[in-house]
Amino acid sequence: MKQSKALFATAATSLLSGAFLLFTAMPPLHAEDIDRCQRRVVHAEHELHEAIERHGRNSRQANHERRELHAVRERCWRERHRWWDEHEHRWHIERDWNEHDHD
């Protein structure tokens, strides 16, 4: 009887320790990653619009920000297989963005 209680206590302790390690070692939530992706796209869109407004549609600065926006969209696609369309305010699950949507 004492042996089964000790075995039970050891198993319970091991189970609790394993559960603690499992939950503390988990990566960030998927929703947080998606929100972060959306924020990156919104920021890149804003920077592009600012560059166009300040320096002109075909300026070196606007072209730089277009490349930045493209990189952000690519990163979202690579990490989450979706990308945020700030103009339509929706997620796309196809890699269907227009490289020239801000030309």
C-alpha positions as CSV (number, residue, x, y, z in Angstrom):
1,M,0.0,0.0,0.0
2,K,2.8,2.4,0.9
3,Q,4.6,1.6,-2.3
4,S,1.6,2.4,-4.5
5,K,1.1,5.8,-2.7
6,A,4.8,6.6,-3.3
7,L,4.5,5.5,-6.9
8,F,1.3,7.6,-7.3
9,A,3.0,10.7,-5.8
10,T,6.0,10.3,-8.1
11,A,3.9,9.9,-11.1
12,A,1.8,13.0,-10.2
13,T,4.9,15.1,-9.6
14,S,6.3,14.0,-12.9
15,L,3.1,14.7,-14.7
16,L,2.9,18.2,-13.2
17,S,6.5,19.0,-14.0
18,G,6.0,17.8,-17.6
19,A,2.9,19.9,-18.0
20,F,4.7,23.0,-16.6
21,L,7.6,22.5,-19.0
22,L,5.2,22.0,-21.9
23,F,3.2,25.2,-21.3
24,T,6.2,27.4,-20.6
25,A,8.1,26.3,-23.6
26,M,5.3,26.8,-26.1
27,P,5.9,29.3,-28.9
28,P,3.8,32.5,-29.1
29,L,0.2,32.1,-30.0
30,H,-0.7,32.0,-33.7
31,A,-3.1,35.0,-33.4
32,E,-0.3,37.1,-32.0
33,D,1.9,36.3,-35.0
34,I,-1.0,37.2,-37.3
35,D,-1.6,40.5,-35.5
36,R,2.2,41.2,-35.7
37,C,2.1,40.5,-39.4
38,Q,-0.9,42.8,-39.9
39,R,0.9,45.6,-38.0
40,R,4.0,45.2,-40.2
41,V,1.9,45.6,-43.4
42,V,0.0,48.6,-42.0
43,H,3.3,50.2,-41.1
44,A,4.9,49.5,-44.5
45,E,1.8,50.8,-46.3
46,H,2.0,54.0,-44.2
47,E,5.7,54.5,-44.9
48,L,5.1,54.0,-48.6
49,H,2.2,56.5,-48.7
50,E,4.4,59.0,-46.8
51,A,7.3,58.6,-49.2
52,I,5.0,59.1,-52.2
53,E,3.4,62.2,-50.6
54,R,6.8,63.8,-49.7
55,H,9.0,62.7,-52.5
56,G,6.8,61.7,-55.4
57,R,5.3,58.5,-56.8
58,N,8.5,57.5,-58.7
59,S,11.1,58.8,-56.3
60,R,14.0,56.7,-54.9
61,Q,12.3,56.8,-51.5
62,A,9.0,55.6,-52.7
63,N,10.7,52.7,-54.6
64,H,12.5,51.8,-51.4
65,E,9.3,51.7,-49.5
66,R,7.7,49.6,-52.2
67,R,10.5,47.0,-51.8
68,E,9.9,47.1,-48.0
69,L,6.2,46.5,-48.4
70,H,7.0,43.6,-50.8
71,A,9.4,42.1,-48.2
72,V,6.8,42.4,-45.4
73,R,4.1,40.7,-47.6
74,E,6.6,38.0,-48.5
75,R,7.4,37.4,-44.8
76,C,3.8,37.1,-43.9
77,W,3.2,34.7,-46.7
78,R,6.3,32.6,-45.8
79,E,5.4,32.5,-42.1
80,R,1.6,32.3,-42.1
81,H,0.5,31.6,-45.7
82,R,-1.6,34.8,-45.7
83,W,-1.1,38.5,-46.1
84,W,-3.0,41.6,-45.0
85,D,-4.5,43.9,-47.6
86,E,-4.7,47.3,-45.9
87,H,-6.8,48.9,-48.6
88,E,-9.5,46.2,-48.5
89,H,-9.0,45.6,-44.7
90,R,-9.0,41.8,-45.1
91,W,-6.7,38.8,-45.1
92,H,-5.8,37.1,-48.4
93,I,-5.0,33.4,-48.3
94,E,-3.7,33.4,-51.9
95,R,-0.3,34.9,-52.9
96,D,-2.2,37.3,-55.1
97,W,-0.9,40.8,-54.3
98,N,-0.1,43.2,-57.1
99,E,3.5,44.2,-57.2
100,H,2.5,47.4,-58.9
101,D,-0.5,48.3,-56.7
102,H,1.2,51.6,-55.6
103,D,2.7,52.7,-58.9
